């Protein structure tokens, strides 16, 4: 999926390549709007205002009319662990098209970002975050609707679907303009943790899904894994994309139900300390100068 660099590309690199920063779907097919009503694109606002679609960095899932569930590493500067301010982002949903505004496209700002307080940039444990939107999604929106969360981890051999605008060629910024999806199979944690695979890296709160040449990849981070019609996983990390011994690693939505519910009830402790890094500011400046050339 995305080795140690994870799915979040560097801001400058992604922007200069005019595509989303991270993983993309490997071995997939065009997603159906009706099957992905919950899918959103999380974007760096400044870059997206310079060119619609170019600010995409991660995926996410609408879980109520004002909340998006995504990966913690999408909201954190991995170089220094600092959290980006909520104003850094905007969320786009309601269409499978990344680069084009349609009649149903929704563009909304972010008021708050909650990052799991024990998220580790080293082990990628607790890779879960919430974004509270600045305005609610209207009830009955035809192409953007919340998805129900799973209450238990999917069993091994369960067939699921993940989707995103991430890269389609490993190691390259080949990002699709339209949403892609791929069907993947949940793998047993025992097998995933074997010496020939992740060798114990997969801990509680994580599970594996994928098979050879079918996987999420850079730019898909934070996006959904849907099993039996419910949101079961959040695209997190992995080694490569579509490698036989290294299926993608997902954050287990059911495992974090208590943390999510606590945040939704206003009792979450993951919103403080969000300070933008000098590295990001410099990268954004480089990008803006480049765009003006």
BALOBA-1460 file (C-alpha; in Angstrom, 3 decimals):
// residues 293
<rec num="1" residu="x" x="0.000" y="0.000" z="0.000"/>
<rec num="2" residu="x" x="2.465" y="2.578" z="0.874"/>
<rec num="3" residu="x" x="5.486" y="1.440" z="2.885"/>
<rec num="4" residu="x" x="6.900" y="3.676" z="5.591"/>
<rec num="5" residu="x" x="6.190" y="6.855" z="3.643"/>
<rec num="6" residu="x" x="2.527" y="5.981" z="4.055"/>
<rec num="7" residu="x" x="-0.166" y="7.175" z="1.836"/>
<rec num="8" residu="x" x="0.370" y="10.797" z="2.400"/>
<rec num="9" residu="x" x="2.664" y="12.199" z="-0.252"/>
<rec num="10" residu="x" x="4.628" y="15.283" z="0.427"/>
<rec num="11" residu="x" x="2.456" y="18.312" z="-0.222"/>
<rec num="12" residu="x" x="4.827" y="19.861" z="-2.702"/>
<rec num="13" residu="x" x="5.420" y="16.690" z="-4.652"/>
<rec num="14" residu="x" x="1.770" y="15.912" z="-4.938"/>
<rec num="15" residu="x" x="0.792" y="19.366" z="-5.938"/>
<rec num="16" residu="x" x="3.552" y="19.756" z="-8.477"/>
<rec num="17" residu="x" x="2.436" y="16.490" z="-9.984"/>
<rec num="18" residu="x" x="-1.071" y="17.951" z="-10.083"/>
<rec num="19" residu="x" x="-2.538" y="14.945" z="-8.383"/>
<rec num="20" residu="x" x="-3.561" y="13.605" z="-5.033"/>
<rec num="21" residu="x" x="-0.847" y="12.745" z="-2.698"/>
<rec num="22" residu="x" x="-1.137" y="9.149" z="-1.797"/>
<rec num="23" residu="x" x="-2.126" y="5.716" z="-2.652"/>
<rec num="24" residu="x" x="-4.517" y="4.792" z="-5.311"/>
<rec num="25" residu="x" x="-6.544" y="1.764" z="-6.175"/>
<rec num="26" residu="x" x="-4.598" y="-1.135" z="-7.724"/>
<rec num="27" residu="x" x="-6.460" y="-3.656" z="-9.900"/>
<rec num="28" residu="x" x="-9.728" y="-1.776" z="-9.640"/>
<rec num="29" residu="x" x="-12.683" y="-0.673" z="-11.741"/>
<rec num="30" residu="x" x="-14.828" y="2.483" z="-12.063"/>
<rec num="31" residu="x" x="-16.822" y="2.971" z="-8.872"/>
<rec num="32" residu="x" x="-20.603" y="3.206" z="-8.993"/>
<rec num="33" residu="x" x="-21.995" y="6.414" z="-7.497"/>
<rec num="34" residu="x" x="-24.773" y="4.468" z="-5.776"/>
<rec num="35" residu="x" x="-22.281" y="2.174" z="-4.039"/>
<rec num="36" residu="x" x="-20.057" y="4.984" z="-2.766"/>
<rec num="37" residu="x" x="-22.497" y="7.630" z="-1.493"/>
<rec num="38" residu="x" x="-20.396" y="7.972" z="1.677"/>
<rec num="39" residu="x" x="-17.061" y="8.581" z="-0.088"/>
<rec num="40" residu="x" x="-15.435" y="11.998" z="0.182"/>
<rec num="41" residu="x" x="-12.178" y="13.559" z="-0.942"/>
<rec num="42" residu="x" x="-10.138" y="15.361" z="1.732"/>
<rec num="43" residu="x" x="-8.101" y="18.194" z="0.272"/>
<rec num="44" residu="x" x="-5.590" y="20.852" z="1.162"/>
<rec num="45" residu="x" x="-7.814" y="23.906" z="0.755"/>
<rec num="46" residu="x" x="-5.242" y="26.363" z="-0.625"/>
<rec num="47" residu="x" x="-4.045" y="23.956" z="-3.303"/>
<rec num="48" residu="x" x="-7.574" y="22.979" z="-4.263"/>
<rec num="49" residu="x" x="-8.581" y="26.613" z="-4.650"/>
<rec num="50" residu="x" x="-5.715" y="27.020" z="-7.112"/>
<rec num="51" residu="x" x="-6.959" y="24.085" z="-9.198"/>
<rec num="52" residu="x" x="-10.040" y="22.051" z="-8.316"/>
<rec num="53" residu="x" x="-9.088" y="18.433" z="-7.652"/>
<rec num="54" residu="x" x="-5.368" y="19.114" z="-7.255"/>
<rec num="55" residu="x" x="-5.611" y="19.478" z="-3.503"/>
<rec num="56" residu="x" x="-6.738" y="15.885" z="-2.907"/>
<rec num="57" residu="x" x="-4.634" y="14.116" z="-0.282"/>
<rec num="58" residu="x" x="-6.863" y="11.433" z="1.267"/>
<rec num="59" residu="x" x="-10.220" y="9.777" z="1.223"/>
<rec num="60" residu="x" x="-12.810" y="9.707" z="3.970"/>
<rec num="61" residu="x" x="-16.287" y="8.453" z="4.812"/>
<rec num="62" residu="x" x="-19.332" y="10.465" z="5.864"/>
<rec num="63" residu="x" x="-20.664" y="8.831" z="9.070"/>
<rec num="64" residu="x" x="-23.273" y="11.456" z="9.939"/>
<rec num="65" residu="x" x="-24.385" y="14.654" z="8.246"/>
<rec num="66" residu="x" x="-21.506" y="16.643" z="9.730"/>
<rec num="67" residu="x" x="-18.710" y="14.143" z="10.405"/>
<rec num="68" residu="x" x="-16.096" y="12.455" z="8.216"/>
<rec num="69" residu="x" x="-14.082" y="9.462" z="9.431"/>
<rec num="70" residu="x" x="-10.549" y="9.226" z="8.030"/>
<rec num="71" residu="x" x="-6.986" y="8.222" z="8.954"/>
<rec num="72" residu="x" x="-4.975" y="10.118" z="11.556"/>
<rec num="73" residu="x" x="-1.954" y="10.340" z="9.273"/>
<rec num="74" residu="x" x="-4.037" y="12.402" z="6.847"/>
<rec num="75" residu="x" x="-4.300" y="15.152" z="9.474"/>
<rec num="76" residu="x" x="-0.746" y="15.098" z="10.836"/>
<rec num="77" residu="x" x="2.601" y="16.278" z="9.512"/>
<rec num="78" residu="x" x="4.469" y="12.963" z="9.679"/>
<rec num="79" residu="x" x="7.815" y="14.734" z="9.690"/>
<rec num="80" residu="x" x="7.249" y="16.310" z="13.113"/>
<rec num="81" residu="x" x="3.970" y="14.930" z="14.460"/>
<rec num="82" residu="x" x="2.234" y="18.314" z="14.431"/>
<rec num="83" residu="x" x="-1.466" y="18.355" z="13.631"/>
<rec num="84" residu="x" x="-2.646" y="20.552" z="10.789"/>
<rec num="85" residu="x" x="-5.231" y="23.213" z="11.700"/>
<rec num="86" residu="x" x="-8.802" y="22.470" z="10.615"/>
<rec num="87" residu="x" x="-8.641" y="25.451" z="8.242"/>
<rec num="88" residu="x" x="-5.971" y="23.585" z="6.238"/>
<rec num="89" residu="x" x="-8.630" y="21.285" z="4.802"/>
<rec num="90" residu="x" x="-11.787" y="21.183" z="2.823"/>
<rec num="91" residu="x" x="-13.979" y="18.195" z="2.023"/>
<rec num="92" residu="x" x="-15.519" y="17.429" z="-1.362"/>
<rec num="93" residu="x" x="-18.207" y="14.800" z="-1.918"/>
<rec num="94" residu="x" x="-21.302" y="13.924" z="-3.892"/>
<rec num="95" residu="x" x="-19.525" y="12.932" z="-7.102"/>
<rec num="96" residu="x" x="-17.137" y="10.285" z="-8.365"/>
<rec num="97" residu="x" x="-15.360" y="13.013" z="-10.353"/>
<rec num="98" residu="x" x="-12.240" y="14.444" z="-8.702"/>
<rec num="99" residu="x" x="-11.395" y="17.242" z="-11.141"/>
<rec num="100" residu="x" x="-14.855" y="18.438" z="-12.120"/>
<rec num="101" residu="x" x="-17.717" y="20.093" z="-10.235"/>
<rec num="102" residu="x" x="-21.077" y="18.490" z="-11.024"/>
<rec num="103" residu="x" x="-24.604" y="19.540" z="-10.073"/>
<rec num="104" residu="x" x="-24.409" y="17.328" z="-6.978"/>
<rec num="105" residu="x" x="-20.865" y="18.176" z="-5.860"/>
<rec num="106" residu="x" x="-20.616" y="19.409" z="-2.269"/>
<rec num="107" residu="x" x="-17.644" y="21.511" z="-1.125"/>
<rec num="108" residu="x" x="-17.481" y="22.237" z="2.594"/>
<rec num="109" residu="x" x="-14.925" y="23.482" z="5.086"/>
<rec num="110" residu="x" x="-13.716" y="21.779" z="8.264"/>
<rec num="111" residu="x" x="-14.412" y="23.240" z="11.726"/>
<rec num="112" residu="x" x="-12.552" y="20.736" z="13.910"/>
<rec num="113" residu="x" x="-10.192" y="17.797" z="13.518"/>
<rec num="114" residu="x" x="-9.966" y="15.081" z="16.167"/>
<rec num="115" residu="x" x="-6.880" y="12.865" z="15.946"/>
<rec num="116" residu="x" x="-6.612" y="9.816" z="18.191"/>
<rec num="117" residu="x" x="-4.492" y="10.916" z="21.134"/>
<rec num="118" residu="x" x="-2.334" y="7.779" z="20.933"/>
<rec num="119" residu="x" x="-1.666" y="7.879" z="17.210"/>
<rec num="120" residu="x" x="1.955" y="6.910" z="16.518"/>
<rec num="121" residu="x" x="3.811" y="8.216" z="13.476"/>
<rec num="122" residu="x" x="6.318" y="5.384" z="13.986"/>
<rec num="123" residu="x" x="4.113" y="2.288" z="14.279"/>
<rec num="124" residu="x" x="0.991" y="3.886" z="12.706"/>
<rec num="125" residu="x" x="-1.085" y="2.535" z="15.596"/>
<rec num="126" residu="x" x="-4.423" y="4.256" z="16.301"/>
<rec num="127" residu="x" x="-4.550" y="5.636" z="12.757"/>
<rec num="128" residu="x" x="-8.001" y="7.155" z="13.083"/>
<rec num="129" residu="x" x="-9.357" y="10.714" z="12.955"/>
<rec num="130" residu="x" x="-12.587" y="12.663" z="12.616"/>
<rec num="131" residu="x" x="-13.260" y="15.863" z="10.704"/>
<rec num="132" residu="x" x="-16.233" y="17.975" z="11.810"/>
<rec num="133" residu="x" x="-17.637" y="19.866" z="8.842"/>
<rec num="134" residu="x" x="-18.397" y="23.584" z="8.931"/>
<rec num="135" residu="x" x="-21.913" y="22.938" z="7.625"/>
<rec num="136" residu="x" x="-24.155" y="19.855" z="7.647"/>
<rec num="137" residu="x" x="-24.814" y="17.818" z="4.525"/>
<rec num="138" residu="x" x="-28.519" y="18.282" z="3.695"/>
<rec num="139" residu="x" x="-30.745" y="15.350" z="4.560"/>
<rec num="140" residu="x" x="-31.763" y="13.451" z="1.462"/>
<rec num="141" residu="x" x="-28.846" y="14.617" z="-0.666"/>
<rec num="142" residu="x" x="-29.059" y="12.350" z="-3.731"/>
<rec num="143" residu="x" x="-25.353" y="11.429" z="-3.977"/>
<rec num="144" residu="x" x="-23.805" y="12.090" z="-0.558"/>
<rec num="145" residu="x" x="-25.111" y="10.142" z="2.422"/>
<rec num="146" residu="x" x="-23.732" y="8.752" z="5.695"/>
<rec num="147" residu="x" x="-22.775" y="5.095" z="5.967"/>
<rec num="148" residu="x" x="-23.488" y="2.866" z="8.947"/>
<rec num="149" residu="x" x="-20.462" y="1.708" z="10.943"/>
<rec num="150" residu="x" x="-19.728" y="-1.975" z="11.504"/>
<rec num="151" residu="x" x="-20.039" y="-3.255" z="15.072"/>
<rec num="152" residu="x" x="-17.503" y="-6.072" z="14.730"/>
<rec num="153" residu="x" x="-14.298" y="-6.735" z="12.810"/>
<rec num="154" residu="x" x="-14.995" y="-8.584" z="9.545"/>
<rec num="155" residu="x" x="-14.077" y="-12.260" z="9.618"/>
<rec num="156" residu="x" x="-11.250" y="-13.681" z="7.539"/>
<rec num="157" residu="x" x="-12.330" y="-14.507" z="3.957"/>
<rec num="158" residu="x" x="-15.000" y="-11.772" z="3.969"/>
<rec num="159" residu="x" x="-15.269" y="-10.018" z="0.611"/>
<rec num="160" residu="x" x="-15.193" y="-6.222" z="0.955"/>
<rec num="161" residu="x" x="-14.780" y="-3.169" z="-1.253"/>
<rec num="162" residu="x" x="-12.434" y="-0.214" z="-0.930"/>
<rec num="163" residu="x" x="-12.419" y="2.887" z="-3.112"/>
<rec num="164" residu="x" x="-10.409" y="6.019" z="-3.769"/>
<rec num="165" residu="x" x="-8.667" y="8.383" z="-6.138"/>
<rec num="166" residu="x" x="-5.211" y="7.043" z="-5.264"/>
<rec num="167" residu="x" x="-2.464" y="6.029" z="-7.636"/>
<rec num="168" residu="x" x="-3.067" y="3.176" z="-10.028"/>
<rec num="169" residu="x" x="0.616" y="2.471" z="-10.673"/>
<rec num="170" residu="x" x="2.891" y="1.746" z="-7.723"/>
<rec num="171" residu="x" x="5.496" y="4.449" z="-7.177"/>
<rec num="172" residu="x" x="3.963" y="6.881" z="-9.661"/>
<rec num="173" residu="x" x="1.504" y="9.766" z="-9.345"/>
<rec num="174" residu="x" x="-0.932" y="8.327" z="-11.843"/>
<rec num="175" residu="x" x="-4.167" y="9.482" z="-10.256"/>
<rec num="176" residu="x" x="-7.553" y="8.824" z="-11.830"/>
<rec num="177" residu="x" x="-9.970" y="11.682" z="-12.338"/>
<rec num="178" residu="x" x="-12.866" y="9.332" z="-11.542"/>
<rec num="179" residu="x" x="-13.290" y="7.251" z="-8.397"/>
<rec num="180" residu="x" x="-12.064" y="3.661" z="-8.594"/>
<rec num="181" residu="x" x="-13.065" y="0.677" z="-6.453"/>
<rec num="182" residu="x" x="-11.639" y="-2.788" z="-5.898"/>
<rec num="183" residu="x" x="-12.968" y="-5.907" z="-4.202"/>
<rec num="184" residu="x" x="-10.570" y="-7.299" z="-1.604"/>
<rec num="185" residu="x" x="-10.645" y="-10.218" z="0.821"/>
<rec num="186" residu="x" x="-10.043" y="-9.934" z="4.557"/>
<rec num="187" residu="x" x="-6.995" y="-11.951" z="5.626"/>
<rec num="188" residu="x" x="-6.513" y="-13.625" z="8.999"/>
<rec num="189" residu="x" x="-4.388" y="-11.620" z="11.430"/>
<rec num="190" residu="x" x="-2.358" y="-14.737" z="12.173"/>
<rec num="191" residu="x" x="-1.371" y="-15.089" z="8.542"/>
<rec num="192" residu="x" x="-0.855" y="-11.363" z="8.122"/>
<rec num="193" residu="x" x="1.436" y="-11.314" z="11.159"/>
<rec num="194" residu="x" x="3.557" y="-14.279" z="10.073"/>
<rec num="195" residu="x" x="7.334" y="-14.022" z="9.696"/>
<rec num="196" residu="x" x="6.989" y="-13.899" z="5.909"/>
<rec num="197" residu="x" x="4.539" y="-11.016" z="6.088"/>
<rec num="198" residu="x" x="4.194" y="-8.213" z="8.653"/>
<rec num="199" residu="x" x="5.888" y="-10.223" z="11.399"/>
<rec num="200" residu="x" x="3.807" y="-9.003" z="14.338"/>
<rec num="201" residu="x" x="3.252" y="-5.419" z="13.169"/>
<rec num="202" residu="x" x="-0.548" y="-5.848" z="12.969"/>
<rec num="203" residu="x" x="-1.844" y="-5.072" z="16.463"/>
<rec num="204" residu="x" x="-5.347" y="-4.661" z="17.935"/>
<rec num="205" residu="x" x="-7.138" y="-1.899" z="16.078"/>
<rec num="206" residu="x" x="-5.741" y="-3.091" z="12.721"/>
<rec num="207" residu="x" x="-6.635" y="-5.846" z="10.257"/>
<rec num="208" residu="x" x="-5.516" y="-6.863" z="6.774"/>
<rec num="209" residu="x" x="-7.415" y="-7.088" z="3.507"/>
<rec num="210" residu="x" x="-6.276" y="-7.536" z="-0.078"/>
<rec num="211" residu="x" x="-4.645" y="-10.001" z="-2.394"/>
<rec num="212" residu="x" x="-2.092" y="-10.024" z="-5.209"/>
<rec num="213" residu="x" x="-2.642" y="-7.045" z="-7.531"/>
<rec num="214" residu="x" x="-5.775" y="-5.911" z="-5.677"/>
<rec num="215" residu="x" x="-5.202" y="-3.242" z="-3.073"/>
<rec num="216" residu="x" x="-5.476" y="0.377" z="-2.028"/>
<rec num="217" residu="x" x="-2.397" y="2.503" z="-2.671"/>
<rec num="218" residu="x" x="-0.971" y="6.028" z="-2.274"/>
<rec num="219" residu="x" x="-3.775" y="8.614" z="-2.224"/>
<rec num="220" residu="x" x="-6.426" y="6.170" z="-0.991"/>
<rec num="221" residu="x" x="-5.448" y="6.733" z="2.657"/>
<rec num="222" residu="x" x="-8.336" y="7.452" z="4.984"/>
<rec num="223" residu="x" x="-10.843" y="5.987" z="2.558"/>
<rec num="224" residu="x" x="-13.472" y="3.335" z="3.268"/>
<rec num="225" residu="x" x="-13.418" y="-0.442" z="3.420"/>
<rec num="226" residu="x" x="-17.035" y="-1.562" z="3.189"/>
<rec num="227" residu="x" x="-17.982" y="-5.086" z="4.226"/>
<rec num="228" residu="x" x="-21.564" y="-6.357" z="4.099"/>
<rec num="229" residu="x" x="-22.813" y="-2.835" z="3.435"/>
<rec num="230" residu="x" x="-21.183" y="-1.278" z="6.509"/>
<rec num="231" residu="x" x="-18.019" y="0.754" z="7.080"/>
<rec num="232" residu="x" x="-15.590" y="-1.776" z="8.565"/>
<rec num="233" residu="x" x="-12.162" y="-0.272" z="7.884"/>
<rec num="234" residu="x" x="-10.210" y="2.897" z="7.165"/>
<rec num="235" residu="x" x="-7.356" y="2.688" z="4.651"/>
<rec num="236" residu="x" x="-4.189" y="3.027" z="6.742"/>
<rec num="237" residu="x" x="-0.847" y="1.714" z="5.469"/>
<rec num="238" residu="x" x="1.103" y="-1.303" z="4.239"/>
<rec num="239" residu="x" x="4.156" y="-2.440" z="2.317"/>
<rec num="240" residu="x" x="3.963" y="-1.716" z="-1.384"/>
<rec num="241" residu="x" x="0.633" y="-2.080" z="-3.164"/>
<rec num="242" residu="x" x="-0.910" y="-5.397" z="-4.193"/>
<rec num="243" residu="x" x="1.995" y="-7.564" z="-3.000"/>
<rec num="244" residu="x" x="1.080" y="-11.192" z="-2.298"/>
<rec num="245" residu="x" x="2.577" y="-11.374" z="1.222"/>
<rec num="246" residu="x" x="1.612" y="-7.838" z="2.208"/>
<rec num="247" residu="x" x="-2.105" y="-7.064" z="1.999"/>
<rec num="248" residu="x" x="-3.274" y="-3.582" z="2.942"/>
<rec num="249" residu="x" x="-3.618" y="-2.703" z="6.620"/>
<rec num="250" residu="x" x="-6.845" y="-1.035" z="7.735"/>
<rec num="251" residu="x" x="-7.883" y="0.646" z="10.962"/>
<rec num="252" residu="x" x="-10.695" y="-1.378" z="12.531"/>
<rec num="253" residu="x" x="-13.786" y="0.854" z="12.755"/>
<rec num="254" residu="x" x="-15.533" y="-1.415" z="15.283"/>
<rec num="255" residu="x" x="-12.474" y="-1.393" z="17.553"/>
<rec num="256" residu="x" x="-12.594" y="2.413" z="17.713"/>
<rec num="257" residu="x" x="-16.368" y="2.695" z="18.162"/>
<rec num="258" residu="x" x="-15.990" y="3.931" z="21.756"/>
<rec num="259" residu="x" x="-13.474" y="6.609" z="20.769"/>
<rec num="260" residu="x" x="-15.615" y="7.741" z="17.843"/>
<rec num="261" residu="x" x="-18.790" y="7.894" z="19.941"/>
<rec num="262" residu="x" x="-16.940" y="9.838" z="22.640"/>
<rec num="263" residu="x" x="-15.824" y="12.417" z="20.068"/>
<rec num="264" residu="x" x="-19.320" y="12.693" z="18.630"/>
<rec num="265" residu="x" x="-20.602" y="13.336" z="22.158"/>
<rec num="266" residu="x" x="-18.109" y="16.169" z="22.592"/>
<rec num="267" residu="x" x="-15.871" y="14.261" z="25.005"/>
<rec num="268" residu="x" x="-12.952" y="13.623" z="22.685"/>
<rec num="269" residu="x" x="-9.420" y="14.666" z="23.633"/>
<rec num="270" residu="x" x="-7.768" y="14.762" z="20.231"/>
<rec num="271" residu="x" x="-8.379" y="18.303" z="18.970"/>
<rec num="272" residu="x" x="-5.638" y="20.337" z="20.631"/>
<rec num="273" residu="x" x="-2.096" y="21.166" z="19.613"/>
<rec num="274" residu="x" x="-2.787" y="21.512" z="15.910"/>
<rec num="275" residu="x" x="0.107" y="23.668" z="14.734"/>
<rec num="276" residu="x" x="1.057" y="23.861" z="11.092"/>
<rec num="277" residu="x" x="4.729" y="23.066" z="10.479"/>
<rec num="278" residu="x" x="7.276" y="25.345" z="8.863"/>
<rec num="279" residu="x" x="7.952" y="22.520" z="6.435"/>
<rec num="280" residu="x" x="4.391" y="22.619" z="5.161"/>
<rec num="281" residu="x" x="4.399" y="26.403" z="4.907"/>
<rec num="282" residu="x" x="7.579" y="26.310" z="2.833"/>
<rec num="283" residu="x" x="6.153" y="23.540" z="0.627"/>
<rec num="284" residu="x" x="2.950" y="25.483" z="0.037"/>
<rec num="285" residu="x" x="4.947" y="28.603" z="-0.817"/>
<rec num="286" residu="x" x="7.005" y="26.657" z="-3.354"/>
<rec num="287" residu="x" x="3.831" y="25.278" z="-4.901"/>
<rec num="288" residu="x" x="2.130" y="28.664" z="-5.120"/>
<rec num="289" residu="x" x="5.201" y="30.236" z="-6.733"/>
<rec num="290" residu="x" x="5.396" y="27.348" z="-9.185"/>
<rec num="291" residu="x" x="1.723" y="27.790" z="-10.128"/>
<rec num="292" residu="x" x="2.313" y="31.428" z="-10.989"/>
<rec num="293" residu="x" x="5.219" y="30.682" z="-13.359"/>
